[in-house]
Amino acid sequence: MKKEKLKERRLGMTEALKEKVKEAFQAVFPIALIVVGLSLTLTPLESGTFLLFAIGVLLLIVGTALFNLGADMSMLVIGQKVGSSLTKSKKIWLIAFVSFVIGVFVTIAEPDLQILAEQVPDIDNMVMIICVSVGVGIFLAIAMLRIVFGISLSVLLAVFYVILFAVALIFVPSSFWAVSFDSGGVTTGPITVPFIMSLGVGVAAVRSGKKSGDDSFGLVALSSIGPVLAVMILGIVYKVEVGEYPMEAIVVPETTQSAFLDYARGLGDYALEVLLALSPIVAFFVIFEIITRAFSKRQLIKVFVGIVYTFAGLTFFLTGANVGFMPVGREIGSSLASIGGGWLLVPVGMLFGYFVVAAEPAVYVLNKQVEHMSAGAVTTSAMKKGLCIGVCAALGFAMLRIVAGFNVMWLLVPGYAVALILMPFTPRLFTGIAFDSGGVASGAMVSSFVLPMAIGACYVISPTEIMTLAFGCVALVALAPLITIQILGIHYRHKTATYKKNFLTEEDGIVEYEVN
C-alpha cells in the first residue's frame, strides 16, 4: 500500500514538473525567437555570444520550471503558515518584530541586491545591503500591522509616495534619482516575493470578512518603498554624485569548450549565492518549526524537497540569465543604437517588454496567488496580459528616454500621480494587486537582460550619462503595472456591475467574490 502511494506521488510530481517545463518554455521561447530574428537581420551576434545565449535559454527553461515547482512546495507553504501563526498569536509586538526580521533576512538573501550595491560609487557594499534590508524590514512590519489594524492600503501608499517624491525632489541629487527608484524593483526579486506574498495569504486565511482577501495583497507594494527611501537617505548622508559607469568589456568565448567553462564557473558562483540566499530562510523555518510544531513529518519532507528544487531552479535561472542573456542584451543594445540614431530601440524595447515579464519567476507566484485569493475572479490570463501591456509601454518609454536624453522624473512624477489618482476608482483587491505587481515585474530578467541592453545602447549614444539614462528602466517597469492593472480593475468592476444588472436577480442566489 505504501509503495503504491509513493508511486502515485512520484507520478504526480513528474506530471507537475512536465507542466512547469511546458509553462517555462512558453514564457522563454518568444524572447529566444526575437533574439534569433535580430541576430539574423539587424544585430548580428558573434558565434560565441550566440552559443552562450542558446545554453542560457535551456537553463532558463529548466530553472524556471524547477523554481516554480519548488516555490509551490516550500516558499509559499512556509510563508502562509508563518503568516497565519503570527496573526493567531494576536501579539502586536511579535507580529511587528518577526515581520521586521523576515524582511531583513530575505532582502539580505536577495541576489539582485548584490548587483545594485556594486553599481553605486562612494558607498560601501555592505552599508548599502544592510541599509536597504532594514528599509524593507521596517516597511514589511508596517504592511503587516496595516492588515492587523485594518488601515487602508490606498491611504498609506498615497502618504508614503508623496513623502518619497518630496524627499527626492528637495534633498536628493538628480543624478541619484534613477538608481534610487531602481532599487525598489531590484530588491523584490525571486527570493523575496514568494515569501512576502505568502505571508499576506497566511494572514488573510486567519482573518474573516469581506476585506480579508483584499488585505492579502499590498505587502510587496509597501516593502518596495523601503529600499527607495533607504537608498535616497544614503545618497543624502554620503552626498553622493553618481559618476561614470564602470563598463566591463564583454569576453566572447572563442570555442565551445570556453563557453561551457564560463557556464561551469557561473554555476559554481551562483550556486553559492543562492545557498547563502536561502540559508536565512531555512534557518528561520527550522526555528519556527521547533517552536510551533506546525508541520507534520510528511509536510516537512515535502517542504525540504521543495527547498532543494528552489535552490536548483534559481541557480540554473540566474546562471542562464547572467552568463547567457547579459552579453546578448548589451550587444543588441549597442547594435541598435548605431542604426538611424537609435530610434529602433523603442519598438524593439517594447517587443521585448511584452514577452520578458512572462519569463520572470516571481510573476508566476503573483499570478497564482491572485487567481487563488480572488476565487478565480482575476484569472492568470488577464493578469499576464495586463503585465505584458504595461511592461511593453514602460520599456518603450525607457528606450525613448535614452535616445531623447530626458530625466526619469519626467515620467515617474506624472506616472505615479496617475496611479494614485486611479486608486479611489479601483476595487480594493486590484489596488493591492497592482502595486504588488510593480515590485514583481521588475525582477531578474529585467536586471540581467533589459538593463544591459539599455546600458549597451547608452554607451553608444551618451556614454557619460549611463547612470542617469540607462538606469531608471527598472523603475519604469515597476511603475507600469500600477496603472494597467488598476485600469483592468476598473474595467472588471464595470463589467461585473453590468452583468449583475442585466442578468442576475436576487432569486439567483449566486455568491461571487467581493471586489469593492
Buried (B, 14 or more C-beta within 10 A) or exposed (E): EEEEEEEEEEEEBEEBBEEBBEBBBEBBBBBBEBBBEBBEEEBEBBEBBBBBBBBBBBBBBBBBBBBBBBBBBBBBBBBBBBBBBBBEEEEEEEBBBBBBBBBBBBBBBBBBBBBBBEBBBEBEEEBBBBBBBBBBBBBBBBBBBBBBEEBBBBEBBBEBBEEBBEBBEEEBBBBBBBBBBBBBBBBBBBBBBBBBBBBBBBBBBBBEEEBBBBBBBBBBBBBBBBBBBBBBBBBBEBEBEBEEBEEEEBEBBEEEEBBBEBBEEBBEBBBEBBEEBBEBBBEBBEEBBEEEEBBEEEBBEBBBBBBBBBBBBBBBBBBBBBBBBBBBBBBBBBBBBBEEEBBBBBEBBBBBBBBBBBBBBBBBBBBBBBBBBBEEBBEBEBBBBBBBBBBBBBBBBBBBBBBBEEBBBEBBBEBBEBBBEBBEEBBBBBBBBBBBBBBBBBBBBBBBBBBBBBBBBBBBBBEEBBBBBBBBBBBBBBBBBBBBBBBBBBEBBEEBEEEEEEEEEEEEEEEEBBBE
